[in-house]
Amino acid sequence: MRMKSMDKTFLIHLPSELYENMKKVAAKKYKSVSELVRESVLEKIEEEFTSEDMVLIEKGRKSFHAGKGLNWRKIKRG
């Protein structure tokens, strides 16, 4: 899943210990905490998709970028 722009803000409250651990992991990976959270969320979301879902998503993405915006229901139902 690719992201074009970061136009939404998501505020969460975390225990201090968890946040400090996230900062350490992010630093080891040379990433920001925000980037670490984004990647973790994307990984979790992508785990929920079947391979068939991913094929449909890619098909829709290609159509959209080709200027052929399609309703997701039409793609899902074939």
N, C-alpha and C positions, 0 to 999 in steps of 0.2 A: 504494500500500500504506500503510495507516494503522497506527500503533503506539499501543496504549493505555497501556502502562506500561513502564518501564525496569527490569525485574526480573532482568536477566542482566548479568554483567560479562564483558568480553572483553579479555584482556590480550595485547598484542602488543609485540614489541621492534622498534624502528626505529632507523636511523642518526640521529645527532643532527642532521645537516644536513636530513634529510627532515622531522623533527619541527619544526625551526625554520621551515622553509618552510610547513608546515601551519599553524603558529601565525600566520604572517603572512597567509596566505590567509584563515584564520578571522577574524582581526581586521578585514581589509578588508571581509568580508561581515557583520560584527557577529554572529558566531556563536562558539560554543565549539568547541574542537578535537573534542570528542566528537560534537557535532552535525554538524560537517563530515564526520567519518568515517561516521556513521550515514547521512547523505544520499548519500555516495559509494557505500557498500555497497548501499543501496536502488536507486540508479540502475543499478549493475552487475547486480543481480539482475533488475530489471525489463527490462533489455535482453535477457535470456535468454528471456523469455516471449513467445510469439506473441500476436497479437491474440485468437485463439481462447482461449488460456490466460487472458488477462485477462478475457474475458467470463465464463468459468467461475469464475474467482476472485471476480468481483463478484457473480455469481449466488449462490455459496456464502456470501459475506459477508452479502448481504441475507437469505438464508434463516436464517443463524445469528442475526442481530440480530432477526429476527422470531420467534425461539424455535423454529425448525425446524432443529435441528442435523442435518446430513446427512453421511454418510460420503463422503469425497472420491472414492472409487472409483465410487460411484453417480452422482455429478455428472459425472465424467470420461466415464463410459460412456453417459451419457444416461439 
